[in-house]
Amino acid sequence: MNSTPPLDFSVNKETRTVYITREFNADIELVWEAWTTAELLDQWWGPKPFVAKTKVMNFEVGGRRFFAMVSPEGEERWFIQKFTSISPKINFKTYNTFADKDENPELQGSEWDFNFSEQNGKTKVSITVYNESLARMERMIEMGTLKGCAMQFKNLDELLPTLSQK
Amino acid sequence: MRRDIFQAIADPTRRAIITLIALQAMTPNALAEHFDTTRQAVSKHLRILTECQLLKQEYKGREIYYQLEIDKMKEIDKWIEQFRKIWETRFNQLDELLSTIKKQKK
């Protein structure tokens, strides 16, 4: 029987920083690919019932990912993720901003730091998110509380049977 | 005027005020001693925090004491919990994808 690794999640309101750590049952090559390839990102990044849709992605320093989160009603929220630093299979850093559909960014953004490490065939991903403002931090999760869109978070027990047997 | 709770805590001085008042109810004068700004500036922050219902006033004799509205602070925690759920959902989806890819490679 599979068990879901625990999610380590903490928020420092004073420094407007979010820390997220989670282990994945796969080697670092595969996990890195899932985080840095548009086709794979689009398959998991949108928390249900949202779906992520990447329009542009150049995974290189100075490059960007321009993507939308699409609600079940078809409403799109656009984001720009600029890649500011890449150390393959170890770390990458991004600067994220909200944007409109024409890729005009909003002023304030957030800095993201993604760290990857493998041990015994499992890969740990640690993320630090620093927000330039708390108001922005609030908006970051706004999509989860859109009016008339009750988020149905899938229960872990529901998901587990769909995972492959190992 | 109804203000946004996150606007209230977006300012460093206001966060410092909340931290101080979380320890004990305080008068505006006692609070002002902790800051380099003017008494007026502190009063303005107190007004904003009160409008957001993060603080409430209580009269003791001639003095006004400010104290924390615990329920309102819990709203922030609820919000953080939602954010956490987004990541939980996202990561469960990634688990699914990773295991699908692994099966295909076998």
Contacts between the chains, C-beta under 8 A, distances in Angstrom:
chain1	res1	chain2	res2	distance
A	4	B	92	6.8
A	4	B	95	6.8
A	7	B	84	7.2
A	7	B	87	6.4
A	7	B	88	5.6
A	7	B	91	6.3
A	9	B	84	4.6
A	9	B	87	6.3
A	11	B	80	5.0
A	11	B	83	7.5
A	13	B	9	6.6
A	13	B	15	7.4
A	13	B	76	7.0
A	14	B	15	6.0
A	18	B	83	7.3
A	20	B	87	5.7
A	22	B	87	7.7
A	22	B	91	5.2
A	24	B	91	7.8
A	24	B	94	6.6
A	24	B	95	6.7
A	24	B	98	5.9
A	25	B	95	7.1
A	25	B	98	6.8
A	25	B	99	7.3
A	26	B	98	4.3
A	26	B	99	7.8
A	26	B	101	7.8
A	26	B	102	6.3
A	30	B	98	6.1
A	30	B	101	6.2
A	30	B	102	7.1
A	31	B	98	6.9
A	34	B	94	6.1
A	34	B	97	6.3
A	34	B	98	6.3
A	34	B	101	7.7
A	40	B	97	6.7
A	40	B	101	8.0
A	43	B	93	7.4
A	43	B	97	5.2
A	44	B	90	6.4
A	44	B	93	3.9
A	44	B	94	4.3
A	44	B	96	7.4
A	44	B	97	4.8
A	45	B	90	6.4
A	45	B	93	8.0
A	46	B	90	7.8
A	46	B	93	8.0
A	47	B	85	7.9
A	47	B	86	4.6
A	47	B	87	7.8
A	47	B	89	3.9
A	47	B	90	4.8
A	47	B	93	7.4
A	48	B	89	5.8
A	48	B	93	7.0
A	133	B	10	5.7
A	134	B	6	5.0
A	134	B	9	5.8
A	134	B	10	4.2
A	135	B	4	7.4
A	135	B	6	5.3
A	135	B	7	6.2
A	135	B	10	5.6
A	137	B	6	7.5
A	138	B	6	4.5
A	138	B	79	6.9
A	140	B	83	7.2
A	141	B	79	6.9
A	141	B	82	5.6
A	141	B	83	4.3
A	141	B	86	6.1
A	144	B	82	5.4
A	144	B	83	7.5
A	144	B	85	7.3
A	144	B	86	5.2
A	145	B	82	6.4
A	151	B	82	8.0
A	151	B	85	7.6
A	153	B	85	5.3
A	153	B	88	7.2
A	153	B	89	5.5
A	154	B	89	6.4
A	154	B	92	6.7
A	156	B	92	6.8
A	159	B	92	5.1
A	159	B	95	7.7
A	159	B	96	6.9
A	162	B	96	6.3
A	163	B	95	6.3
A	163	B	96	6.2
A	163	B	99	5.1
A	164	B	99	4.2
A	164	B	100	6.9
A	164	B	102	6.9
A	164	B	103	4.9
A	166	B	99	7.7
